[in-house]
């Protein structure tokens, strides 16, 4: 049972104008939380309440040992006015796998989906109707037990935030400029690279900051050998050659993205040759110079499809597809966006109507 405390009508926030929706900067009136404690028979105190702050003991394990995990999901307003979530089962499964890796308890599936249904239903007015806009959903797990000592926390907080969003990049589908990091490493096989842990993003901040100071949008990470392509900080990567579409194989240090999986399904359904394999920057540069690499793009929940127009590697800048969005990335963006909004048939059974959760 979820306890619901509603904000008074005269205290509700104004809905931001959709043209002002910068990604992740606006939050709805309410949030969901539930606590886990080994000494209180598991999960308890499930509640929806007015959006506010979290009270943590200064010795909470998340602050000292980084026990933090999150997911990124979206809900879309459909053509008929109803609301649907895009592949929420994928996100629950990935959070379940990540929680096991970080020794965090995860709420039962019925609690996870029940909380989504109750919270989004309460906040329905925040789901945008406009194209390229959606309701971003951030479920998170953190260790909250107060202690100093390296072991899994016995007390955990699960919470869900909602945020109406526009395009991830202010310029929309304009090609991104990517800096290839050939010194620092984000993750290694056997580590946390395949887990959506907060630590992964902390590890990426320095290189990301350096890239943006040089005018680039994102960092492309290489493997521990500094040659194999892995992923961009917020996206999986696809490279379009004349005879195949390639994305790096999941090797234990690459996050298995839901949009990555969706694009793979679409490409195969379209009859294109698709490979999941190791690919090096040397191969990419060679194919760029010979004309064999014709397009590149990133995939992720936030941006959906993001064309790549430039790769900067070891002091050289390489234009991709003339620094313009390629035809395949544009086609995929249109196909996925129309499915998400109920404008095209959901042939892969990706959508979950809110009322059916």
N, C-alpha and C positions, 0 to 999 in steps of 0.2 A: 504494500500500500504506500502510495506517494502522498505526503502531506503537501498541500498547496497553499501558499500565502501570496495573495495577489497584491500588486501595487495599487494604491488608490487611483481612481480614474483621473483625478486632477493632478496626479504626479507622474503620469505616463510621459515618456520622452516623445518629442516630435520625431516623425519619420524623416530621415534625411532625404534630400533631393537626390535622385539616382545619379545625376551627373556629378555629384559631389562624393560619391561612394569610393573613397580610397580604401584599398584592400586592408581588412583587419583593423580598422580604426573606429568602427561604430559597433556598439553592442546593444542587444535587446534589453527589455525591461526586467527580464527574469533569467535565472540560471538554475540548473539542477545539480544536486550533490548527494552523495551517499558515502557512508563511512564503513570501513572494514576493520575488525579487531579480532584477533585470535581469542581474546578473553571475553568477547561479547557474542560468541557464536556466529561469527561471520559478518555478513552485510546487514546494516541497520541504518536508521535515521535517514531514509530516502525523502528528499524534499525539493520542492520548487519554491523559490522565494525571490524577492526583489534583488536585482543585480547588486553585488556589493563586494566587499573585501573578504579575503580568507585570513583567519587567525591561525598562525603557526607558532609553535614553540621554537625558540632560537636553536634548539638542538635537534629539530626535525631532520630526519635522515635525508630528505630531498635536498636540503641546504648544504649538507656535508659530503654525501656520497652519491648524489646524482640519480637517485631512483625516480626517474620521470619518463613518462611515455605518453604519446598523444596520437591522435588520428585527425585526418582532414576529410570532410565529407561535404556534400552539397544537396540542398533541396531546391526544386525548381517549380515555378508556377506553370501549370499546363495550359494548353489551348482552351480547355473547358473550364478553367479557373481553379481546378483542384491542385493539390500539392503532391509531388512525388519525390522520393529520395533516389539518388543514383548509386546503385550497387552497395547498399549498406551492409549486406552480408559479407562482402569482401573485407570491408573495414573492420567488422567485428572479428573475423577470423585472423586478420593480420594483428590486431591488438591482442588477441588471445595468445598468438605465437610470441609476440614481443614481450608480453607480461611474463610468460614462462621464462624467457631469457633473462629478464631483469628481476626475477623472483618477486613479482608483484601479483597479488590476487586480482582476478578480474571478475566483475559482476556477472551473474548468470545472464544468458542471452535474453531471457524474458524481461529482466530488469533493464538491460541496455536498450532494447527496442521499446519497451513500455515507457521509459523515460524520454526517449526521442519523440514518441507519439504525443505524450502529455505536454511536453515543453513546446514543441513546434505548433501544436494545436492552440495552445495559449497565446503564442506569439505570431499567429498567422498573418497579422497585418504587416509584419516585417518582411514577408517574402515578396520580393520585387516582381513586377509584371513585365518590366522592360527587357528587351533582348540584351544579351551579354551580362545580365545581372542575375544574382541568385542569393540564397541564404547559405552562408558557409557555416559548417557545424564542426566544433572542436571538442571532441571527447578527450579526457586526459586522466591519467592515473599518477599519483605521487605518493611516496612514502612519507608519512607524517609522524611516526613514532619518535619520541624525544630520547635520544641516547647518543653516546659517542663510542663507537666501536664498529668495525667493519663486518656487518652481517645484514641479511634482509630485514626490512622493517616488518613489524607485526601489526602495525596500524597503517591504514591506507585510505586515501581520499580519491573517490572517483567523481568527476564533475563534467558538465557539458555547458559550453558557451555557444551562443548564436550570434552571427554577425552578417548583416546584409552587405553584399559586396558587388562591385562592378568588375571590370577587367583587371587582372593581376598587374599588368603593365599599363601605365597611363596611356601609352600610345596604341593600345590594343594589339592588333595582329601585325604591327610593323616588326621586321626582323630584329632579333636581339644580337648584341655583340658579346662574344664569349671569350674570356681569358682562360687559356689552358694552363693549369697549375702543374709545373714540372718539378717542384721541390717538395712542398708539404704534401702529406698524405691524409686524406679524410678517414679512411678505414682500411682494414686488412682482413683477409679471410680468417674466420675464427673469432673476430671481434664483434662490434655492434653495428656494422655497416648495413646489415639486412634488417635491422630493427629500427622502428621510428622512435628512437630514444632522443631525449633532449641533448644528450652528450654528443650525438652526431652533428647537431646543428651548432653547438658550441665549438666543435673542432673546425667548423667551416668559416667561422666569423672573421678570423684574421685575413685569410686569403680573399674572402668576399669583399672585405673593406678595402684591401689593396687594389683589387680589380676595379671597384667602383671609383676609387680615387684616380684611376687611369682612364675613366670614361666607359668602362665595360659594365654590362648588365649582370652577368653571372660568371661563375667559375665552372670549368669542366675539369673534373677530378680524374686522375690517372691511378693505376694500381701501384702496388708497392715497388714494382720494377720501373716505375715512372715512364711507361710506354703504353700499356694497355688502357684503353678508354673505359671508364666506369659510368659515371653519371654527373649531371649538373647538380648544383646544390639543392635545387627545388624541382628537378625534373629528371626523368629518364631520357635517354638520347636515342634517336633513330637517324641512320645515314642511308640516303637513297642513292644507290649506284645504278648504272645503266641496266644491269641484269638482275639485281636483287635489292631488297631492303634489309638492312642489318641493324640489330640492336644488341648491345653487349649481353652475353649470357649471364644469368644470375649465378654468381660464384661465391656467395656468402658475404660479400662486402658491398653489394648493390641492393638498394631497397626495391622490393617487388611492388611497383606502383599499380594501382587499380586502372589508371588511364593507360599505362603501358600494356596491360593485359587486354584492355578494350580495343586498343589500336591493333594489336596482334590479331585479335579475332576478326576485326574489320578487314585488315589487309588480306588475310587468308580467304575470307568470304568473297573478296573482290578478285581472287584468283592470282594475286601477286606472289612472287617467290620471296619468302621471308626466312631470314636466318637469325638465330640467336647464337652468337659465337664471340670469341675473343677477337677484338680488332684493335690495332695499334695506331698511334698517331703517325708513324712512318707510312703505314698503308694509306691513311686518310690524306696526308700531304701529297703522296705520290699520285693518288687518284684525282685529287683536286687539280694538280698540275697537268695531268693528261686529259682531263675532262671526263673522267670516269665517275666522279662523285658529282651528282647533279643537284642534290638538295639535302638539307639536314633540318631536323626539328626536334624539339623537346616535348615531352608529354607529362602532364601532372594535373592533379585535381584543381589547383588554383588557376592555372593558365589554360588548361585543356590541351591545346596545341600551340606551341610557340615556335615560329620559324626562326632558324639560325641564319644570320646574314654574314657573319664574320667570325673567324677563329684566329686568335692571336697566340702564336706558339714560338717560343725561343727567339723572340725579337722580330718575328715576321708576322705580317697580317695577311690572312688569306680570305678573300671574298668567296661566299658560297651562293651559287645561283645569282650572281651579279648583285649580291646584297639585297635581293628581293625575295618576298615570300614565294615559295615554289608551289606548283599546281597540286601536288599530293597533300601537302600540309593544309592548304586551303580546302581541298575536298574533304579531308578527314574532319577538320574543324566544323564544316557545315553538316556533315553526316551525324557527328556526335551531338552537336548542339540541337539539331532538329529532333533527334531521339530523346534527348534530355527534356525537351519542352513539349513532348507529345505531338509534335508536328509530323513525324514519320512513325511507321510501325516499329514497335519495340521488338525487333526480330531476335534479339539475344536475351530477352527477359531480364534486362538490366534495371528497370524502374520498379520501385515499390511505392504504391500509393500510400500516403500518410495514413489514411483511414484503415488500411489493411495491416498495419504493423502490429 
